[in-house]
Amino acid sequence: MKKKYKYRVYWDVIIDGVETNIELDGLYESESDDPDEVMIEIDEDPDLIGEDFIGYPTDDEEHEVVWDGFPIVIPVEDGEE
């Protein structure tokens, strides 16, 4: 079994014209130890949706959301949560 590396993930977004930074709820796990590769992996992950991020609007109203660039990926050391 390959080792899984854990990452904190943040993403700069513009919600209704206001720039903000949202955080993935929990850690992202990947077999890659290269944050640049993980950044692309996360960007292409169809299972990650807005509601997976803390700070994303959860009400029933429509919001204009613009995902700005690529996610910010920070490796987490073993034992660090």
Residue frames relative to the residue before (quaternion, step in Angstrom):
aa qw qx qy qz dx dy dz
M 1.0000 0.0000 0.0000 0.0000 0.00 0.00 0.00
K 0.4132 -0.7193 0.5071 0.2341 3.55 -0.88 0.98
K 0.5458 -0.6151 0.4632 0.3304 3.52 -1.17 0.65
K 0.2679 -0.7339 0.6022 0.1645 3.56 -1.09 0.75
Y 0.2171 -0.7547 0.6087 0.1129 3.54 -0.94 0.94
K 0.2729 -0.7776 0.5496 0.1369 3.57 -1.02 0.81
Y 0.0910 -0.8012 0.5914 -0.0067 3.51 -1.12 0.85
R 0.3329 -0.6440 0.6397 0.2553 3.51 -1.26 0.57
V 0.1279 -0.8065 0.5760 0.0377 3.56 -0.95 0.87
Y 0.0346 -0.7649 0.6430 -0.0164 3.53 -0.93 1.03
W 0.0790 -0.7900 0.6060 0.0494 3.56 -1.15 0.52
D 0.3526 -0.7004 0.5797 0.2215 3.55 -0.97 0.90
V 0.0406 0.7925 -0.6050 0.0647 3.56 -0.80 1.04
I 0.2752 -0.6987 0.6266 0.2084 3.51 -1.33 0.30
I 0.0558 -0.7996 0.5977 -0.0195 3.56 -0.55 1.24
D 0.8330 -0.1120 0.0163 0.5416 3.55 -0.56 1.21
G 0.7485 -0.4291 0.2032 0.4629 3.55 0.95 0.96
V 0.6497 0.4895 -0.3164 0.4881 3.61 1.27 -0.02
E 0.3594 -0.7322 0.5392 0.2099 3.57 -0.76 1.09
T 0.1196 0.7792 -0.6069 0.1008 3.55 -0.96 0.90
N 0.3457 -0.7046 0.5780 0.2232 3.54 -1.31 0.16
I 0.0997 -0.7985 0.5921 0.0436 3.58 -0.77 1.01
E 0.2999 -0.7693 0.5481 0.1333 3.56 -1.17 0.68
L 0.5074 -0.6235 0.4987 0.3241 3.56 -1.05 0.79
D 0.4043 -0.7023 0.5336 0.2419 3.57 -0.91 0.94
G 0.7754 0.1563 -0.1661 0.5889 3.56 -0.15 1.30
L 0.5602 -0.5957 0.4576 0.3493 3.53 -1.32 -0.06
Y 0.3803 -0.6854 0.5719 0.2419 3.55 -1.20 0.62
E 0.1847 -0.7837 0.5854 0.0950 3.58 -0.92 0.91
S 0.0323 0.7898 -0.6094 0.0620 3.53 -1.02 0.91
E 0.4891 -0.6330 0.5088 0.3183 3.55 -1.25 0.44
S 0.6206 0.5429 -0.3383 0.4534 3.60 1.25 -0.24
D 0.2628 -0.7549 0.5792 0.1596 3.55 -1.08 0.78
D 0.5685 0.5755 -0.3738 0.4537 3.58 1.31 0.23
P 0.3913 -0.7554 0.4722 0.2308 3.62 -0.37 1.19
D 0.6200 0.5405 -0.3571 0.4427 3.62 1.06 -0.62
E 0.6482 0.4955 -0.3116 0.4870 3.59 1.02 -0.78
V 0.6505 0.5171 -0.3104 0.4616 3.58 0.99 -0.86
M 0.5917 0.5739 -0.3565 0.4399 3.58 1.05 -0.74
I 0.6851 0.4573 -0.2724 0.4974 3.59 0.92 -0.91
E 0.6152 0.5547 -0.3343 0.4496 3.58 1.02 -0.83
I 0.6702 0.4895 -0.2915 0.4757 3.59 0.92 -0.91
D 0.6428 0.5364 -0.3212 0.4426 3.58 0.93 -0.90
E 0.7447 0.4011 -0.2096 0.4906 3.59 1.06 -0.76
D 0.5007 0.6790 -0.4149 0.3408 3.63 1.29 -0.09
P 0.2926 -0.7959 0.5020 0.1701 3.63 -0.37 1.19
D 0.6104 0.5723 -0.3518 0.4196 3.60 1.22 -0.34
L 0.6317 0.5013 -0.3439 0.4810 3.60 1.20 -0.33
I 0.0109 0.7923 -0.6083 0.0461 3.55 -0.74 1.09
G 0.7582 -0.4197 0.2579 0.4272 3.54 -1.27 0.29
E 0.6756 0.5172 -0.3022 0.4297 3.57 0.92 -0.90
D 0.5656 0.5899 -0.3839 0.4299 3.60 1.26 -0.20
F 0.6937 0.4660 -0.2545 0.4867 3.59 1.28 -0.27
I 0.4441 -0.6633 0.5391 0.2685 3.54 -1.01 0.92
G 0.7471 0.3572 -0.2774 0.4871 3.57 -0.78 1.00
Y 0.5475 0.5823 -0.4046 0.4444 3.58 1.26 -0.20
P 0.5510 -0.6325 0.4140 0.3535 3.63 -0.89 0.81
T 0.1417 -0.8137 0.5611 0.0543 3.57 -0.84 0.98
D 0.5035 0.6387 -0.4457 0.3740 3.59 1.22 0.07
D 0.6186 -0.5841 0.3914 0.3506 3.57 -1.27 0.18
E 0.4993 0.6519 -0.4334 0.3714 3.59 1.25 0.05
E 0.4932 -0.6304 0.5029 0.3263 3.56 -1.23 0.47
H 0.0699 -0.7861 0.6140 0.0116 3.54 -0.98 0.91
E 0.3706 -0.6787 0.5804 0.2552 3.52 -1.18 0.62
V 0.0075 0.8121 -0.5801 0.0629 3.58 -0.50 1.22
V 0.0669 -0.7769 0.6261 0.0020 3.55 -0.86 1.07
W 0.2606 -0.7504 0.5914 0.1388 3.56 -0.65 1.16
D 0.2276 -0.8232 0.5133 0.0839 3.57 -0.46 1.24
G 0.8600 -0.0523 -0.0010 0.5076 3.56 -0.52 1.21
F 0.7050 -0.4101 0.3568 0.4555 3.53 -1.13 -0.80
P 0.6022 -0.5589 0.4125 0.3935 3.59 -1.22 0.34
I 0.4153 -0.6357 0.5838 0.2874 3.52 -1.35 0.34
V 0.0995 -0.8217 0.5612 -0.0076 3.57 -0.60 1.18
I 0.0340 -0.8029 0.5946 -0.0240 3.58 -0.72 1.12
P 0.3967 -0.7268 0.5034 0.2469 3.61 -0.62 1.10
V 0.2436 -0.7416 0.6095 0.1387 3.56 -1.15 0.73
E 0.4085 -0.7142 0.5131 0.2445 3.57 -0.83 0.99
D 0.6292 -0.5226 0.4072 0.4064 3.59 -1.18 0.53
G 0.7932 0.2755 -0.2330 0.4905 3.55 -0.94 0.95
E 0.6271 0.5017 -0.3319 0.4949 3.60 1.25 -0.29
E 0.0469 -0.7857 0.6165 0.0208 3.56 -0.84 0.89
